[in-house]
């Protein structure tokens, strides 16, 4: 079998993989991708992009339901749930075709199949397999593993794909369930809770820790919990799932129900049509030959150093497969950083404290840097500033007054060390604060930057001013 040789081969064509591939070509590397499924990976096909389509549909539903506030009366509101799902799938298909175009534009060879990595005198030999047969052999001077992750489950929470679902089955579920139990109140669980609730499903969210969105600042999580409860979403915090079982509704019945047994603050057996297990991710590290190569694994992920090197020379790992944070924008950033370092460019390491996190429900939640609790635990003397959207002219004008901006400064140096937003357009607003944090901005620089009026962004300026007793509109 003839062997093709490349400077860089990326195993995995998701966001991390295709971003790394394009940058590699820009830097003069002969580059290939090995991908067993759809280009774009989970993000474009099953996660980030199609889920935002669904969440927009949910937002439209909620807006229509409160249209009377704007003097607009609607009658006979109807929806086609299957069409909502189809629109998200069409968008995913267009996104995948976009990546195909980028591969052709950048002359990146795409090998369709699974990549199995072996040692080779010139780096690695990658066997591309399909249906159990080797169809191509590729020699790679540098091999980048970007195989992503999959939904994690725990004993007693076995995902069957029919009644007990992961996010992948949920994203294409084209029949609205009447009742849903969601295990895990992280971003995925919270986003699906918002989506299904908007169309009338009764939703219960179970979270083992003491707040929804456990990684976020508690003050913001409390706001989200309050707004969700107003929508009729039940959130059970401090509650552990003991077991999920699927049972017939009656002897000899073909209809089944899901029983979720929980304990802790709430002790109950929750009955629902389906359950979504959203309790984290596990890296796709199996069946690639990593053990034989001597690649070190840690907690189900590939262990890497700050340059994304594994324990084996010439092999790197980027994106979800090297562990948290499991975010698409982290994956693409790591892809760029890894390839640039392979080329020998003098580029800074990624500062993971300058990585924004966003949950795209309504109200949205976004953050960067330290929470107030973490900052105090680390010994910072802090200045805290807050501005509620109830005091925002833009918020009142468009009827979106839930939430606030919260900023945290190191009192010693007046440096922004954390920022948290709960409210409309938080996902867009966080970019200003992420840039500010990366530039080590001060409250003075924020408040001296004139913000357009009326905008939600003014709340950032007001919150920074509030930290030092200088706010005008509260």
C-alpha positions as CSV (number, residue, x, y, z in Angstrom):
1,X,0.0,0.0,0.0
2,X,1.4,3.4,-1.0
3,X,2.1,5.8,1.8
4,X,1.4,9.5,1.7
5,X,3.7,11.7,3.8
6,X,2.7,15.0,5.5
7,X,4.3,17.5,7.8
8,X,1.2,17.7,10.0
9,X,-1.7,15.2,10.3
10,X,-4.6,16.0,12.6
11,X,-6.7,13.0,13.8
12,X,-10.1,14.5,14.2
13,X,-11.9,17.2,12.1
14,X,-13.8,19.1,14.7
15,X,-13.3,22.7,15.7
16,X,-9.8,22.0,17.1
17,X,-8.8,19.9,14.2
18,X,-9.9,21.9,11.2
19,X,-8.7,25.2,12.8
20,X,-5.3,23.6,13.4
21,X,-5.2,22.3,9.9
22,X,-5.9,25.7,8.3
23,X,-3.3,27.4,10.4
24,X,-0.8,24.7,9.6
25,X,-1.3,25.4,5.9
26,X,-0.9,29.1,6.4
27,X,2.4,28.4,8.1
28,X,3.6,26.3,5.1
29,X,3.0,22.8,6.4
30,X,1.7,20.0,4.1
31,X,-1.4,19.0,6.1
32,X,-4.0,16.3,6.2
33,X,-7.0,15.5,8.4
34,X,-8.3,12.1,9.4
35,X,-12.0,12.2,10.3
36,X,-14.4,9.3,10.7
37,X,-17.7,11.2,10.7
38,X,-18.7,14.8,9.7
39,X,-16.3,17.6,9.5
40,X,-16.9,20.2,12.2
41,X,-17.2,17.6,14.9
42,X,-19.6,17.9,17.8
43,X,-19.8,21.7,17.8
44,X,-21.0,22.3,14.3
45,X,-23.1,19.1,14.0
46,X,-24.5,18.2,17.4
47,X,-23.7,21.0,19.8
48,X,-22.8,24.7,19.6
49,X,-24.4,25.6,16.3
50,X,-27.6,23.5,16.1
51,X,-28.3,24.1,19.8
52,X,-28.3,27.9,19.3
53,X,-30.9,27.4,16.6
54,X,-33.1,25.6,19.1
55,X,-32.5,28.2,21.8
56,X,-33.4,31.0,19.4
57,X,-36.7,29.3,18.7
58,X,-37.3,29.0,22.4
59,X,-36.5,32.7,22.8
60,X,-39.0,33.6,20.1
61,X,-41.7,31.5,21.9
62,X,-41.1,33.3,25.2
63,X,-41.1,36.7,23.4
64,X,-44.4,35.9,21.7
65,X,-45.9,34.7,25.0
66,X,-45.2,38.1,26.6
67,X,-46.1,40.2,23.5
68,X,-49.0,41.8,25.3
69,X,-46.4,43.8,27.2
70,X,-45.5,45.6,24.0
71,X,-49.2,46.2,23.0
72,X,-49.3,43.3,20.6
73,X,-52.0,40.7,21.0
74,X,-51.6,37.3,19.5
75,X,-54.2,34.6,19.1
76,X,-54.1,30.9,18.2
77,X,-50.3,30.5,18.8
78,X,-49.2,27.2,17.2
79,X,-45.8,25.6,16.6
80,X,-44.4,22.8,14.6
81,X,-41.8,21.2,16.9
82,X,-40.5,18.9,14.1
83,X,-39.9,22.0,11.9
84,X,-38.0,23.6,14.8
85,X,-35.7,20.6,14.9
86,X,-35.4,20.4,11.1
87,X,-34.2,24.1,10.9
88,X,-31.4,23.3,13.4
89,X,-30.4,20.3,11.3
90,X,-30.4,22.3,8.1
91,X,-28.1,24.9,9.8
92,X,-25.8,22.1,11.0
93,X,-25.6,20.7,7.4
94,X,-24.7,24.1,6.0
95,X,-22.0,24.5,8.6
96,X,-20.5,21.2,7.7
97,X,-20.5,22.1,4.0
98,X,-18.7,25.3,5.0
99,X,-15.9,23.3,6.6
100,X,-15.7,21.1,3.5
101,X,-15.2,24.2,1.5
102,X,-12.5,25.4,3.8
103,X,-10.6,22.1,3.4
104,X,-10.7,22.4,-0.4
105,X,-9.8,26.1,-0.4
106,X,-6.8,25.5,1.8
107,X,-5.8,22.3,-0.1
108,X,-6.0,20.1,3.1
109,X,-6.4,16.4,2.3
110,X,-9.3,14.8,4.2
111,X,-9.0,11.1,4.8
112,X,-12.4,9.6,5.8
113,X,-12.0,6.9,8.4
114,X,-10.6,6.2,11.8
115,X,-7.0,6.9,12.6
116,X,-4.8,4.3,14.3
117,X,-1.4,5.7,15.3
118,X,1.8,3.7,15.2
119,X,5.5,4.6,15.6
120,X,7.5,5.4,12.5
121,X,11.1,6.5,11.9
122,X,9.9,9.8,10.5
123,X,7.3,10.4,13.2
124,X,4.0,8.4,13.1
125,X,2.4,6.0,10.8
126,X,-1.4,6.5,10.8
127,X,-3.5,3.7,9.5
128,X,-6.9,5.0,8.2
129,X,-9.5,2.3,8.7
130,X,-13.0,1.9,7.6
131,X,-15.3,-1.1,8.3
132,X,-12.3,-2.7,10.1
133,X,-10.0,-2.5,7.0
134,X,-7.0,-0.3,6.5
135,X,-7.7,1.9,3.4
136,X,-4.8,4.4,3.7
137,X,-1.5,4.7,5.4
138,X,-0.1,8.1,6.2
139,X,3.3,9.2,7.5
140,X,3.1,12.2,9.8
141,X,6.1,14.2,11.0
142,X,3.9,15.8,13.6
143,X,0.6,14.2,14.7
144,X,-2.1,16.2,16.5
145,X,-4.9,14.3,18.2
146,X,-8.1,16.2,18.2
147,X,-10.7,13.5,18.6
148,X,-12.9,15.5,21.0
149,X,-15.2,14.0,23.7
150,X,-18.5,12.3,24.3
151,X,-21.2,12.5,27.0
152,X,-20.1,10.9,30.3
153,X,-22.4,8.7,32.2
154,X,-22.2,7.1,35.7
155,X,-23.3,3.8,37.1
156,X,-27.1,3.8,37.4
157,X,-27.4,6.5,34.6
158,X,-27.0,4.2,31.6
159,X,-27.8,6.1,28.4
160,X,-29.9,4.0,26.0
161,X,-30.5,6.7,23.4
162,X,-34.3,6.2,23.5
163,X,-35.6,7.1,26.9
164,X,-32.4,8.0,28.7
165,X,-30.6,10.4,26.4
166,X,-27.3,12.3,25.9
167,X,-27.2,15.7,24.3
168,X,-26.7,14.0,20.9
169,X,-30.0,12.2,20.9
170,X,-31.7,15.3,22.5
171,X,-30.6,17.7,19.8
172,X,-32.5,15.7,17.1
173,X,-35.5,14.6,19.2
174,X,-38.4,15.8,16.9
175,X,-41.3,15.0,19.2
176,X,-41.8,17.3,22.2
177,X,-41.8,15.3,25.5
178,X,-44.5,16.2,28.0
179,X,-42.2,15.7,30.9
180,X,-38.4,15.7,31.2
181,X,-35.9,15.0,33.9
182,X,-32.5,16.6,33.4
183,X,-29.5,15.3,35.4
184,X,-26.9,18.0,35.7
185,X,-27.4,21.8,35.8
186,X,-24.3,22.7,33.8
187,X,-24.6,24.6,30.6
188,X,-26.1,21.8,28.5
189,X,-28.7,20.8,31.1
190,X,-29.7,24.4,31.7
191,X,-30.0,25.2,27.9
192,X,-32.1,22.1,27.2
193,X,-34.3,23.0,30.2
194,X,-35.0,26.4,28.8
195,X,-35.6,25.0,25.3
196,X,-38.1,22.3,26.3
197,X,-39.9,24.5,28.8
198,X,-40.5,27.2,26.1
199,X,-42.6,24.7,24.1
200,X,-44.6,23.5,27.1
201,X,-42.7,20.6,28.6
202,X,-42.7,20.1,32.3
203,X,-39.0,20.1,33.2
204,X,-37.2,19.1,36.4
205,X,-33.5,19.7,36.7
206,X,-31.5,17.7,39.3
207,X,-28.1,19.0,40.4
208,X,-25.8,17.3,43.0
209,X,-24.1,20.6,44.0
210,X,-25.7,23.5,45.7
211,X,-26.5,25.8,42.8
212,X,-27.3,25.7,39.1
213,X,-24.3,26.4,36.9
214,X,-22.0,25.3,39.7
215,X,-18.9,26.8,38.0
216,X,-20.4,30.3,37.9
217,X,-20.5,33.0,40.6
218,X,-23.2,32.1,43.0
219,X,-24.9,35.5,42.9
220,X,-25.4,35.0,39.1
221,X,-26.5,31.4,39.5
222,X,-29.1,32.5,42.1
223,X,-30.5,35.0,39.6
224,X,-30.8,32.3,36.9
225,X,-32.5,29.9,39.3
226,X,-35.0,32.5,40.3
227,X,-35.8,33.3,36.6
228,X,-36.1,29.7,35.7
229,X,-38.5,29.0,38.6
230,X,-40.7,31.9,37.3
231,X,-40.9,30.0,34.0
232,X,-42.1,26.9,35.9
233,X,-38.8,24.9,35.7
234,X,-38.1,22.9,38.8
235,X,-34.4,22.9,39.9
236,X,-33.5,20.5,42.7
237,X,-30.0,21.4,44.0
238,X,-28.0,19.4,46.6
239,X,-29.7,16.4,45.2
240,X,-28.0,13.2,43.9
241,X,-29.3,10.7,41.4
242,X,-29.2,7.2,42.8
243,X,-30.6,5.4,39.8
244,X,-32.5,5.8,36.5
245,X,-34.7,3.1,35.4
246,X,-37.2,2.6,32.5
247,X,-40.4,0.8,33.4
248,X,-43.7,0.0,31.6
249,X,-46.6,2.2,32.6
250,X,-48.7,-1.0,33.1
251,X,-48.3,-4.7,32.7
252,X,-48.2,-5.7,29.0
253,X,-48.1,-2.0,28.0
254,X,-45.9,-0.8,25.2
255,X,-45.7,2.7,26.9
256,X,-42.7,3.2,29.1
257,X,-41.8,5.9,31.7
258,X,-38.5,6.9,33.2
259,X,-38.1,6.8,36.9
260,X,-35.3,8.9,38.4
261,X,-34.6,8.1,42.1
262,X,-33.0,11.0,43.9
263,X,-31.7,11.7,47.4
264,X,-30.3,14.6,49.4
265,X,-32.3,17.8,49.9
266,X,-35.0,16.0,47.9
267,X,-35.8,12.4,48.3
268,X,-38.2,11.2,45.6
269,X,-38.8,9.1,42.5
270,X,-39.3,11.5,39.6
271,X,-41.4,10.1,36.7
272,X,-41.0,11.5,33.2
273,X,-41.2,10.7,29.5
274,X,-37.5,11.0,29.0
275,X,-34.3,11.8,31.0
276,X,-31.3,13.8,29.7
277,X,-28.0,12.9,31.3
278,X,-25.8,16.0,31.2
279,X,-23.0,15.3,33.7
280,X,-19.9,16.1,31.8
281,X,-17.6,14.6,29.1
282,X,-15.1,11.9,28.6
283,X,-12.3,12.2,26.0
284,X,-12.3,10.0,22.9
285,X,-9.0,8.2,23.6
286,X,-9.9,4.6,22.8
287,X,-8.9,2.5,19.8
288,X,-6.1,4.8,18.5
289,X,-3.1,2.8,19.7
290,X,-2.3,5.3,22.4
291,X,-1.4,2.7,25.0
292,X,1.0,0.9,22.7
293,X,2.7,4.2,21.9
294,X,3.1,5.1,25.5
295,X,0.9,8.2,25.5
296,X,0.0,9.1,29.1
297,X,-3.7,9.3,29.9
298,X,-5.1,11.0,33.0
299,X,-8.7,10.9,34.2
300,X,-9.8,9.7,30.7
301,X,-8.0,12.4,28.8
302,X,-4.7,12.8,27.2
303,X,-2.1,14.5,29.4
304,X,-0.3,17.4,27.7
305,X,2.1,20.1,28.7
306,X,1.6,23.8,28.0
307,X,2.7,23.3,24.4
308,X,0.1,20.5,24.0
309,X,2.9,17.9,23.7
310,X,2.0,14.4,24.9
311,X,4.5,12.1,26.6
312,X,5.6,10.9,23.1
313,X,7.7,13.1,20.9
314,X,5.9,14.4,17.8
315,X,2.4,13.7,19.2
316,X,0.2,16.5,20.5
317,X,-3.4,16.7,21.8
318,X,-5.7,19.6,21.6
319,X,-9.3,20.4,22.4
320,X,-11.7,18.3,24.5
321,X,-9.6,15.2,24.3
322,X,-7.0,16.8,26.6
323,X,-9.6,17.5,29.3
324,X,-11.5,20.6,30.5
325,X,-12.5,23.2,29.9
326,X,-14.7,21.5,27.2
327,X,-15.4,24.6,25.1
328,X,-15.2,25.0,21.3
329,X,-13.4,28.3,21.5
330,X,-10.8,26.8,23.8
331,X,-10.4,24.0,21.2
332,X,-9.8,26.3,18.3
333,X,-7.4,28.5,20.4
334,X,-5.4,25.4,21.3
335,X,-5.3,24.4,17.7
336,X,-3.8,27.7,16.6
337,X,-1.3,27.8,19.6
338,X,-0.2,24.2,19.1
339,X,0.6,24.6,15.4
340,X,2.3,27.9,15.8
341,X,4.6,26.4,18.5
342,X,5.4,23.4,16.2
343,X,6.5,26.0,13.6
344,X,8.7,27.6,16.2
345,X,6.9,30.9,16.5
346,X,7.4,32.9,19.7
347,X,3.7,32.9,20.8
348,X,2.4,33.3,24.4
349,X,0.8,30.4,26.2
350,X,-3.0,30.5,26.4
351,X,-4.2,32.2,29.6
352,X,-7.0,30.0,30.8
353,X,-8.1,32.7,33.2
354,X,-9.0,34.8,30.2
355,X,-11.3,32.2,28.7
356,X,-15.0,33.2,28.6
357,X,-17.7,30.8,29.5
358,X,-21.3,31.2,28.3
359,X,-24.7,29.6,28.8
360,X,-27.1,30.6,26.0
361,X,-30.5,30.3,27.7
362,X,-32.5,33.4,28.6
363,X,-31.3,35.1,30.7
364,X,-27.9,34.3,29.4
365,X,-25.0,33.7,31.8
366,X,-21.4,34.6,30.9
367,X,-18.2,35.0,32.8
368,X,-14.4,35.3,32.7
369,X,-11.8,35.1,35.4
370,X,-12.3,34.5,39.1
371,X,-15.6,34.3,41.0
372,X,-15.9,36.4,44.1
373,X,-15.5,33.3,46.2
374,X,-12.4,32.1,44.4
375,X,-10.8,35.5,44.5
376,X,-11.2,35.7,48.3
377,X,-10.0,32.1,48.8
378,X,-6.8,33.1,46.9
379,X,-6.2,36.0,49.3
380,X,-7.2,38.9,47.1
381,X,-8.6,42.0,48.7
382,X,-11.3,42.8,46.3
383,X,-13.5,45.7,45.1
384,X,-16.9,44.5,43.8
385,X,-19.1,46.5,41.5
386,X,-22.6,45.6,40.4
387,X,-25.2,47.1,38.1
388,X,-28.7,45.5,37.7
389,X,-30.3,45.5,34.3
390,X,-33.5,46.7,36.1
391,X,-31.7,50.1,36.1
392,X,-30.7,49.9,32.5
393,X,-32.6,52.2,30.1
394,X,-32.1,49.6,27.3
395,X,-33.3,46.8,29.5
396,X,-36.5,48.6,30.4
397,X,-37.1,49.6,26.7
398,X,-36.9,46.1,25.4
399,X,-38.5,44.4,28.4
400,X,-35.4,42.5,29.5
401,X,-34.6,43.7,33.0
402,X,-33.5,40.4,34.7
403,X,-30.0,40.0,35.8
404,X,-26.9,42.1,36.4
405,X,-23.2,42.8,35.6
406,X,-20.8,42.0,38.4
407,X,-17.1,43.0,38.2
408,X,-14.3,42.1,40.6
409,X,-11.1,44.1,40.9
410,X,-7.9,43.4,42.8
411,X,-8.0,46.4,45.3
412,X,-4.2,46.6,45.4
413,X,-3.6,47.2,41.7
414,X,-7.1,48.1,40.5
415,X,-6.9,45.2,38.0
416,X,-9.9,43.4,36.7
417,X,-9.7,39.8,37.8
418,X,-13.2,38.5,37.3
419,X,-16.4,39.5,35.5
420,X,-19.9,37.9,35.5
421,X,-23.0,38.8,33.6
422,X,-26.5,37.3,33.8
423,X,-29.0,38.9,31.4
424,X,-29.9,39.5,27.8
425,X,-26.9,39.5,25.4
426,X,-24.5,38.4,28.1
427,X,-22.8,36.2,25.5
428,X,-21.9,39.3,23.5
429,X,-21.1,41.6,26.4
430,X,-18.5,39.3,27.9
431,X,-16.1,39.9,25.0
432,X,-15.5,43.5,26.2
433,X,-14.6,42.2,29.7
434,X,-12.5,39.3,28.3
435,X,-10.4,41.7,26.3
436,X,-10.2,44.0,29.3
437,X,-9.0,41.3,31.5
438,X,-6.4,40.1,29.0
439,X,-5.1,43.7,28.9
440,X,-5.0,43.9,32.7
441,X,-7.5,46.8,32.5
442,X,-8.4,48.9,35.5
443,X,-11.8,50.3,36.5
444,X,-10.5,53.8,35.5
445,X,-9.9,52.6,31.9
446,X,-13.4,51.1,31.7
447,X,-15.3,54.1,33.1
448,X,-13.3,56.5,30.9
449,X,-14.3,54.5,27.8
450,X,-17.5,56.2,26.6
451,X,-20.2,53.6,26.0
452,X,-23.1,54.2,23.5
453,X,-26.5,54.9,25.0
454,X,-28.8,53.2,25.4
455,X,-27.0,49.9,25.4
456,X,-26.6,46.9,27.7
457,X,-22.9,47.5,27.5
458,X,-23.3,50.7,29.7
459,X,-24.0,48.3,32.5
460,X,-20.3,47.2,32.4
461,X,-19.2,50.8,32.7
462,X,-21.6,51.4,35.6
463,X,-20.6,48.2,37.4
464,X,-16.9,49.2,37.2
465,X,-17.8,52.7,38.6
466,X,-19.9,51.1,41.4
467,X,-16.8,49.2,42.6
468,X,-15.3,52.5,43.6
469,X,-18.5,54.4,44.6
470,X,-18.7,56.3,41.3
471,X,-21.9,54.8,39.7
472,X,-24.3,57.4,38.3
473,X,-27.5,55.5,37.6
474,X,-27.9,53.4,40.8
